[in-house]
């Protein structure tokens, strides 16, 4: 196979894996049950395995599936970065639009190794922060809770517009509705919830203004981990020295600045096997083949001073995170059903957005948390009952969670699982405040025995100028599971007449 065909093969494989990635998001909807497939790209991520299990000491057998990717650089170098990674593919697309220049960033590429060591040390100290820069959770949540809702709004809106003006027949309206109801979110995350994930995603893509694959070269900790192992890769670039004219075309087309100044040596820790150098070589003297590792020029990934600095920063960071975690508890911080204890939850959660995505097609209560949970809990999922509720017949958040921060619950167990307790706010509740009837909360309570009861009292109403029977709602704490549908459906504008607090919540110890 000639070099150009290999490039076509690489791009084809990139597209195939990118479409598979999109499909993992598309099928993460209620009531679908493609649990394993939806978390495919997350359970093969070595950083998820290393970070979560080091910080918590909790062994999750499914994370053993990350071993093939962790060991793959021994055979194929960083081919995952160049051929499979969906964030890498997204960056390639952005680079093709925003950047036609070749600017080297060799001096800054050690930063990613520093970040890898820093996050590893923090995990050892009990604080898992790999999620902040781990490419696979970043790209999953970015597409699931940002790109998908935007695409839905645009496509649905344009199709309906074209139908209304007669460009498309009415048949497309039914097709549009069916696709929308199946694959898109009726309860997308709020603007405040997606603000930080959006900023992170845009900052990564904005690196294209500086150089191609800027993120991959300088900041990606997964690339750093694979790069360390790729130093001993069997698949590597070979140049016939006698045929090389030192024209530098290979160096100019290298996305990763992996080719040294002699144009024949390659930094295998940086090379992502994109094969671009093979097609630009005018003498056809460059190829990739399997061969035993040889002593080639390899720069140090990190200096001793950098390692010491990473250790100091990790100790200071751990102390800071510990202090912020000791703040006053937020009694309105409601976690998903099956969530582990708070400290372990913050460390096991990789902020991938899977639970938020699937919940948005069900009750729609889960949102990325920004405030009220400390820095350690930033962007973790929390229930917001102003926006939705926990669907009584749904247990998908636990089934879909790749790290078991939300434990799997059978539907029968989930229906009894207590997320919190509803309380009546008598200064807001219509029957108590206005002495008028409203039984919306009681009507919507999904518990068969009804966790909200009605106390009937005969009173004289000045409004009706007669005696009337008013039904005053009250909560049975032992029956209430804190699903929040009462709060969500309460007709009182502003602060509802009934709210759910975390009192009595159940959390799973691991």
C-alpha positions as CSV (number, residue, x, y, z in Angstrom):
1,X,0.0,0.0,0.0
2,X,1.5,3.4,-1.0
3,X,1.8,6.3,1.4
4,X,-1.2,8.2,0.1
5,X,-3.5,5.2,0.5
6,X,-2.2,4.9,4.1
7,X,-3.2,8.5,4.8
8,X,-6.7,7.7,3.4
9,X,-6.8,4.6,5.6
10,X,-5.9,6.7,8.7
11,X,-8.5,9.3,7.9
12,X,-11.1,6.7,7.2
13,X,-10.4,5.0,10.6
14,X,-10.6,8.4,12.3
15,X,-14.0,9.0,10.8
16,X,-15.2,5.5,11.7
17,X,-14.2,5.9,15.3
18,X,-15.6,9.4,15.5
19,X,-18.9,8.2,14.3
20,X,-18.8,5.3,16.8
21,X,-18.1,8.0,19.5
22,X,-21.1,10.0,18.3
23,X,-23.2,6.9,18.4
24,X,-22.2,6.2,22.1
25,X,-23.8,9.6,22.9
26,X,-26.8,9.2,20.7
27,X,-27.9,5.9,22.4
28,X,-27.4,7.2,25.9
29,X,-31.1,8.0,26.2
30,X,-34.1,6.8,28.2
31,X,-35.3,4.0,28.0
32,X,-32.5,2.5,25.9
33,X,-30.3,0.0,27.7
34,X,-27.0,0.0,25.7
35,X,-25.1,0.5,29.0
36,X,-21.7,-1.0,28.0
37,X,-21.6,0.6,24.6
38,X,-22.3,4.1,25.8
39,X,-19.3,4.1,28.1
40,X,-16.9,2.5,25.7
41,X,-14.5,5.4,25.3
42,X,-14.5,6.1,29.0
43,X,-13.8,2.6,30.3
44,X,-10.7,2.2,28.0
45,X,-9.2,5.4,29.4
46,X,-6.1,4.6,31.6
47,X,-6.3,8.0,33.3
48,X,-9.8,7.2,34.6
49,X,-8.6,3.9,36.0
50,X,-5.4,5.3,37.6
51,X,-7.0,8.5,39.0
52,X,-10.2,7.1,40.4
53,X,-8.8,4.0,41.9
54,X,-5.6,5.6,43.3
55,X,-7.6,8.4,45.0
56,X,-10.3,6.1,46.5
57,X,-8.7,2.7,46.8
58,X,-11.9,1.3,45.2
59,X,-11.2,-1.5,42.6
60,X,-13.6,-1.4,39.7
61,X,-12.9,-4.5,37.5
62,X,-14.3,-2.9,34.4
63,X,-11.3,-0.5,34.5
64,X,-9.1,-3.4,33.5
65,X,-10.3,-2.8,30.0
66,X,-8.0,0.2,30.0
67,X,-5.0,-2.0,29.9
68,X,-5.0,-2.6,26.1
69,X,-4.8,1.2,25.5
70,X,-2.2,1.6,28.2
71,X,0.0,-1.0,26.7
72,X,-0.7,-0.2,23.0
73,X,2.2,2.3,22.7
74,X,4.7,-0.6,23.0
75,X,3.4,-1.9,19.6
76,X,1.9,1.1,17.9
77,X,3.3,4.2,19.7
78,X,0.8,7.0,20.1
79,X,-1.4,5.8,17.2
80,X,-4.4,6.1,19.5
81,X,-3.9,9.9,19.5
82,X,-3.6,10.1,15.7
83,X,-6.1,7.5,14.6
84,X,-8.8,7.0,17.3
85,X,-9.1,9.7,19.9
86,X,-12.3,11.7,19.2
87,X,-10.8,14.9,20.7
88,X,-7.8,14.5,18.4
89,X,-10.1,14.2,15.4
90,X,-12.1,17.2,16.5
91,X,-8.8,19.2,16.9
92,X,-7.7,18.1,13.4
93,X,-11.0,19.4,12.0
94,X,-10.5,22.7,13.8
95,X,-6.8,23.0,12.7
96,X,-7.8,22.6,9.1
97,X,-10.2,25.5,9.5
98,X,-8.2,27.9,11.8
99,X,-4.5,27.1,11.2
100,X,-2.5,26.8,8.0
101,X,0.8,27.8,9.6
102,X,3.5,25.7,11.1
103,X,4.6,27.1,14.5
104,X,6.7,24.9,16.7
105,X,6.0,24.7,20.5
106,X,8.8,22.3,21.5
107,X,9.7,24.3,24.6
108,X,6.2,23.9,26.2
109,X,5.5,20.3,25.5
110,X,7.0,19.2,28.8
111,X,4.0,20.9,30.5
112,X,1.8,17.8,29.8
113,X,4.3,15.6,31.6
114,X,4.3,18.0,34.5
115,X,0.5,17.9,34.6
116,X,0.5,14.1,34.5
117,X,2.8,13.9,37.5
118,X,0.9,16.6,39.4
119,X,-2.5,14.9,38.9
120,X,-1.0,11.5,39.8
121,X,0.5,12.9,43.1
122,X,-2.8,14.6,43.9
123,X,-4.6,11.2,43.3
124,X,-2.2,9.5,45.7
125,X,-3.0,12.2,48.3
126,X,-6.7,11.5,47.8
127,X,-7.9,14.1,45.3
128,X,-8.7,13.0,41.7
129,X,-8.4,15.9,39.3
130,X,-7.5,14.0,36.1
131,X,-11.0,14.8,34.9
132,X,-10.0,18.5,34.4
133,X,-7.8,17.7,31.4
134,X,-8.5,14.1,30.5
135,X,-9.4,14.2,26.8
136,X,-12.0,11.5,26.7
137,X,-14.3,12.7,29.5
138,X,-13.9,16.3,28.1
139,X,-15.0,15.4,24.6
140,X,-17.8,13.1,25.8
141,X,-19.4,15.8,28.0
142,X,-18.7,18.5,25.4
143,X,-20.7,16.8,22.7
144,X,-23.3,15.3,25.0
145,X,-24.3,18.4,26.9
146,X,-23.2,21.2,24.6
147,X,-23.0,20.1,20.9
148,X,-26.0,17.8,20.9
149,X,-28.5,20.3,22.3
150,X,-27.2,23.0,19.9
151,X,-27.5,20.6,16.9
152,X,-31.0,19.6,18.1
153,X,-32.1,23.2,18.3
154,X,-30.7,24.1,14.9
155,X,-31.9,21.1,13.0
156,X,-35.3,20.9,14.6
157,X,-35.8,24.6,14.1
158,X,-34.7,24.7,10.4
159,X,-36.8,21.6,9.5
160,X,-39.9,23.1,11.1
161,X,-39.2,26.4,9.3
162,X,-38.9,24.6,5.9
163,X,-42.1,22.7,6.6
164,X,-44.0,25.9,7.5
165,X,-42.8,27.7,4.3
166,X,-43.7,24.7,2.1
167,X,-40.1,23.7,1.2
168,X,-40.5,20.3,2.9
169,X,-43.7,18.2,3.0
170,X,-45.5,17.6,6.4
171,X,-44.1,14.0,6.4
172,X,-40.8,15.4,7.5
173,X,-42.4,16.9,10.6
174,X,-43.3,13.4,11.9
175,X,-39.8,12.2,11.1
176,X,-38.2,15.2,12.8
177,X,-40.4,14.7,15.8
178,X,-39.6,11.0,16.0
179,X,-35.8,11.5,15.8
180,X,-36.0,14.4,18.3
181,X,-38.0,12.4,20.8
182,X,-35.7,9.4,20.5
183,X,-32.1,10.9,20.4
184,X,-32.3,14.5,21.7
185,X,-32.9,16.0,25.1
186,X,-36.2,17.6,26.1
187,X,-34.4,18.9,29.2
188,X,-30.9,20.1,28.1
189,X,-28.5,21.5,30.7
190,X,-28.8,25.2,31.6
191,X,-26.5,27.9,30.4
192,X,-25.0,28.3,33.8
193,X,-24.4,24.5,34.0
194,X,-22.6,24.2,30.7
195,X,-20.6,27.5,31.1
196,X,-17.5,26.0,32.6
197,X,-17.5,22.8,30.3
198,X,-18.0,25.1,27.3
199,X,-15.1,27.4,28.4
200,X,-12.8,24.3,28.8
201,X,-13.8,23.0,25.4
202,X,-13.4,26.3,23.6
203,X,-10.0,26.9,25.2
204,X,-8.8,23.5,23.9
205,X,-10.0,24.3,20.4
206,X,-8.5,27.8,20.5
207,X,-5.1,26.2,20.7
208,X,-5.5,25.9,16.9
209,X,-4.8,29.6,16.6
210,X,-1.3,29.0,18.0
211,X,-0.3,25.7,16.3
212,X,-1.6,22.4,15.0
213,X,-2.5,19.9,17.7
214,X,-1.5,22.5,20.4
215,X,-3.5,20.7,23.1
216,X,-2.0,17.3,22.2
217,X,1.5,18.5,22.1
218,X,1.5,20.6,25.3
219,X,-1.3,19.9,27.7
220,X,-2.9,16.4,27.3
221,X,-2.0,14.2,30.2
222,X,-3.3,11.0,28.5
223,X,-0.9,11.8,25.6
224,X,1.9,12.3,28.1
225,X,1.1,8.9,29.7
226,X,1.1,7.1,26.3
227,X,4.1,9.1,25.2
228,X,6.2,7.8,28.1
229,X,5.5,4.2,27.1
230,X,5.9,5.0,23.4
231,X,9.6,5.7,24.0
232,X,10.0,1.9,23.5
233,X,7.5,1.6,20.6
234,X,8.2,-1.1,18.0
235,X,6.4,0.9,15.3
236,X,8.6,3.9,14.5
237,X,9.7,6.2,11.7
238,X,12.7,5.2,9.6
239,X,14.5,7.4,7.1
240,X,17.0,6.2,4.5
241,X,19.8,8.6,5.4
242,X,21.6,8.3,2.1
243,X,18.5,9.5,0.3
244,X,17.5,12.3,2.6
245,X,18.1,15.7,1.1
246,X,17.4,17.7,4.3
247,X,14.6,19.5,2.5
248,X,12.7,19.8,5.9
249,X,9.3,19.1,4.2
250,X,8.7,16.3,6.7
251,X,9.4,18.6,9.6
252,X,7.0,21.2,8.2
253,X,4.1,18.8,7.9
254,X,4.6,17.2,11.3
255,X,1.7,18.1,13.6
256,X,3.5,17.2,16.7
257,X,7.0,18.6,16.1
258,X,8.3,15.1,16.6
259,X,11.0,15.3,14.0
260,X,14.4,16.5,15.1
261,X,16.6,19.0,13.3
262,X,18.5,16.3,11.5
263,X,15.2,15.3,9.9
264,X,16.1,11.6,10.3
265,X,15.6,11.1,14.0
266,X,12.1,11.1,15.6
267,X,10.8,11.7,19.1
268,X,8.6,8.6,19.5
269,X,7.0,10.0,22.7
270,X,5.5,12.8,20.5
271,X,4.9,11.0,17.2
272,X,1.2,10.1,16.7
273,X,1.8,8.0,13.5
274,X,-0.2,10.4,11.4
275,X,2.0,9.4,8.4
276,X,2.0,13.0,6.9
277,X,5.8,12.9,6.7
278,X,5.8,9.9,4.4
279,X,3.7,11.6,1.7
280,X,5.7,14.9,1.6
281,X,9.1,13.2,1.3
282,X,10.3,14.0,-2.3
283,X,12.7,11.1,-2.4
284,X,10.3,8.6,-0.8
285,X,12.9,7.8,1.9
286,X,10.6,7.9,4.9
287,X,8.5,5.0,6.1
288,X,7.0,3.5,9.3
289,X,7.8,-0.1,10.1
290,X,8.1,-2.4,13.1
291,X,11.6,-2.8,14.5
292,X,13.3,-3.2,17.9
293,X,13.9,0.1,19.8
294,X,17.3,1.5,19.1
295,X,19.3,4.1,20.9
296,X,18.0,7.3,19.3
297,X,18.0,10.8,20.5
298,X,15.3,11.3,23.1
299,X,14.9,14.3,25.3
300,X,14.0,14.0,28.9
301,X,10.3,14.2,29.6
302,X,10.8,16.1,32.9
303,X,13.7,17.5,34.8
304,X,14.4,16.7,38.5
305,X,13.5,20.3,39.3
306,X,10.1,19.9,37.6
307,X,9.4,16.7,39.6
308,X,10.2,18.5,42.9
309,X,8.0,21.4,41.8
310,X,5.1,19.1,41.0
311,X,5.5,17.5,44.4
312,X,5.3,20.9,46.2
313,X,2.3,22.0,44.1
314,X,0.5,18.8,44.8
315,X,1.0,19.1,48.5
316,X,-0.3,22.7,48.5
317,X,-3.1,21.8,46.2
318,X,-4.2,18.9,48.4
319,X,-4.2,21.2,51.5
320,X,-6.3,23.8,49.6
321,X,-8.8,21.2,48.4
322,X,-9.0,19.8,51.9
323,X,-9.8,23.3,53.3
324,X,-12.5,24.0,50.7
325,X,-14.1,20.6,51.4
326,X,-14.7,21.6,55.0
327,X,-17.2,24.4,54.2
328,X,-20.7,24.4,55.6
329,X,-22.8,21.6,54.1
330,X,-25.4,22.5,51.6
331,X,-28.7,20.9,52.5
332,X,-29.9,21.4,48.9
333,X,-27.1,19.4,47.4
334,X,-29.0,16.3,46.2
335,X,-27.0,13.6,44.5
336,X,-28.3,11.0,42.1
337,X,-29.8,7.8,43.5
338,X,-27.0,5.3,44.2
339,X,-24.3,7.9,44.7
340,X,-21.4,6.9,47.0
341,X,-20.4,9.0,50.0
342,X,-19.5,12.6,49.1
343,X,-15.7,12.4,49.3
344,X,-15.6,9.2,47.3
345,X,-18.2,10.6,44.9
346,X,-16.0,13.6,44.1
347,X,-13.0,11.4,43.4
348,X,-14.8,8.7,41.4
349,X,-16.8,11.1,39.3
350,X,-14.9,12.0,36.1
351,X,-17.3,14.7,35.0
352,X,-18.0,12.8,31.7
353,X,-21.7,13.9,31.7
354,X,-23.1,10.5,30.9
355,X,-25.6,10.6,33.8
356,X,-26.6,14.2,32.8
357,X,-27.1,13.2,29.2
358,X,-29.3,10.2,30.0
359,X,-31.2,12.1,32.7
360,X,-32.0,14.9,30.2
361,X,-34.0,12.4,28.2
362,X,-35.9,11.2,31.3
363,X,-36.8,13.4,34.3
364,X,-34.2,16.0,33.5
365,X,-33.1,16.9,37.0
366,X,-29.3,16.3,36.8
367,X,-27.1,19.3,36.0
368,X,-23.4,20.0,36.2
369,X,-22.8,21.5,39.7
370,X,-21.0,24.8,39.8
371,X,-21.6,26.3,43.2
372,X,-22.5,25.0,46.7
373,X,-20.2,21.9,46.7
374,X,-16.6,23.3,47.0
375,X,-13.9,23.1,44.4
376,X,-13.5,19.3,44.9
377,X,-17.1,18.8,43.8
378,X,-17.0,21.2,40.8
379,X,-19.0,20.0,37.8
380,X,-20.2,16.9,39.5
381,X,-23.9,16.0,38.8
382,X,-26.5,17.3,41.2
383,X,-30.3,17.3,41.1
384,X,-31.9,20.7,40.3
385,X,-35.7,20.3,40.8
386,X,-36.5,23.7,39.4
387,X,-35.6,22.1,36.0
388,X,-36.7,18.5,36.3
389,X,-37.2,15.6,38.7
390,X,-35.9,12.1,39.2
391,X,-38.2,9.8,37.1
392,X,-39.6,7.1,39.4
393,X,-39.4,4.4,36.6
394,X,-35.8,5.3,35.6
395,X,-32.5,3.9,37.1
396,X,-30.2,4.7,34.1
397,X,-27.8,7.1,35.8
398,X,-26.3,4.2,37.8
399,X,-26.3,1.8,34.9
400,X,-24.5,4.2,32.7
401,X,-21.9,5.6,35.1
402,X,-18.4,4.3,33.9
403,X,-16.6,4.6,37.3
404,X,-19.5,3.5,39.6
405,X,-19.5,6.9,41.4
406,X,-23.3,6.2,41.0
407,X,-23.8,2.6,41.9
408,X,-26.1,0.3,39.9
409,X,-29.5,-0.1,41.5
410,X,-32.2,-2.4,40.3
411,X,-35.4,-0.5,39.5
412,X,-37.1,-2.1,42.5
413,X,-34.3,-0.9,44.8
414,X,-34.1,2.5,43.2
415,X,-37.8,3.1,43.8
416,X,-37.1,2.8,47.6
417,X,-33.8,4.7,47.5
418,X,-33.9,7.9,49.5
419,X,-32.2,10.9,47.8
420,X,-33.6,13.4,50.4
421,X,-36.8,14.5,52.0
422,X,-39.5,16.9,50.9
423,X,-40.6,19.6,53.3
424,X,-43.5,22.0,53.1
425,X,-42.7,25.7,53.1
426,X,-45.8,27.0,54.8
427,X,-45.1,30.6,54.0
428,X,-45.1,29.7,50.3
429,X,-47.6,26.8,50.1
430,X,-51.0,27.9,48.7
431,X,-53.2,26.0,51.2
432,X,-51.2,27.3,54.2
433,X,-50.6,30.8,52.9
434,X,-54.0,31.5,51.2
435,X,-56.3,28.9,52.8
436,X,-57.1,27.7,49.3
437,X,-57.0,24.3,47.8
438,X,-54.0,23.0,45.8
439,X,-53.1,19.3,45.8
440,X,-50.6,19.3,42.9
441,X,-47.8,17.8,45.0
442,X,-49.9,15.0,46.3
443,X,-51.3,14.2,42.8
444,X,-47.8,13.9,41.3
445,X,-46.2,11.9,44.1
446,X,-45.2,8.6,42.5
447,X,-45.0,6.5,45.7
448,X,-48.0,4.0,45.6
449,X,-48.7,4.7,49.3
450,X,-48.3,8.5,48.7
451,X,-45.5,10.2,50.7
452,X,-47.6,13.4,50.7
453,X,-50.9,13.1,52.5
454,X,-53.8,15.7,52.8
455,X,-55.2,16.9,56.1
456,X,-58.7,18.2,55.5
457,X,-60.0,21.1,57.7
458,X,-63.2,23.1,57.5
459,X,-62.5,26.8,57.7
460,X,-64.4,30.0,57.0
461,X,-63.1,31.7,53.8
462,X,-63.4,35.4,53.6
463,X,-62.8,35.2,49.9
464,X,-65.8,32.8,49.3
465,X,-67.7,34.3,52.3
466,X,-68.6,30.7,53.4
467,X,-67.2,27.6,55.1
468,X,-65.0,25.5,52.8
469,X,-62.9,22.4,53.2
470,X,-59.2,23.0,52.6
471,X,-56.8,20.1,52.1
472,X,-53.4,20.9,53.7
473,X,-50.5,18.7,52.4
474,X,-48.0,17.2,54.7
475,X,-45.0,14.9,54.1
476,X,-44.5,11.4,55.6
477,X,-40.6,11.4,55.8
478,X,-40.4,7.6,56.1
479,X,-42.1,7.2,52.7
480,X,-40.6,10.2,50.8
481,X,-37.6,9.3,48.6
482,X,-36.8,12.9,47.6
483,X,-37.5,12.4,43.8
484,X,-38.4,16.1,43.6
485,X,-41.4,15.9,41.3
486,X,-43.5,17.7,43.9
487,X,-41.0,20.6,43.9
488,X,-40.8,20.6,40.1
489,X,-44.6,20.6,39.6
490,X,-45.5,23.1,42.4
491,X,-47.5,25.9,40.7
492,X,-46.1,28.6,43.1
493,X,-44.0,31.1,41.1
494,X,-40.5,31.6,42.3
495,X,-39.5,29.6,45.4
496,X,-41.9,26.6,45.5
497,X,-44.1,25.8,48.3
498,X,-42.4,22.4,48.8
499,X,-38.7,21.7,48.4
500,X,-36.4,18.7,48.8
501,X,-33.4,18.8,51.2
502,X,-30.8,16.2,51.7
503,X,-32.1,15.2,55.2
504,X,-32.2,11.4,55.5
505,X,-30.4,10.8,52.2
506,X,-28.9,7.4,51.6
507,X,-25.3,7.1,50.3
508,X,-23.4,3.9,49.5
509,X,-20.1,3.2,51.2
510,X,-17.4,1.6,49.1
